[in-house]
Amino acid sequence: MTDYKDILKSIGMNFRIERIKLNLSQEKFAERVGVHTNYIGKIERGEQNLTVKKIVQIADSINIPVDKILNIRKAEK
């Protein structure tokens, strides 16, 4: 059974990868999304439980397909 925390970490890592590819700081990324920088940090660390609506909103704000963000990797232990 997959732990939801592993899924959150994977989603967060996917957002981080895309943010870095776009050469955006967490501050600029947060500005685009319309959230606080601390919230972005929590997402990228897998500490923020995201709704599907929020995942779509964030992905849309940086023009990344949602399926790319939801590409779940196995967490390394």
Number of C-alpha atoms within 10 A of each C-alpha: 3 7 8 11 14 16 19 21 23 23 24 24 19 20 24 22 14 17 18 13 9 11 11 14 13 19 15 13 23 19 13 13 18 12 13 13 17 12 14 22 17 14 23 22 16 20 15 16 14 14 9 10 8 12 18 16 15 22 18 13 15 15 10 15 11 15 10 13 21 16 11 16 13 10 11 5 3
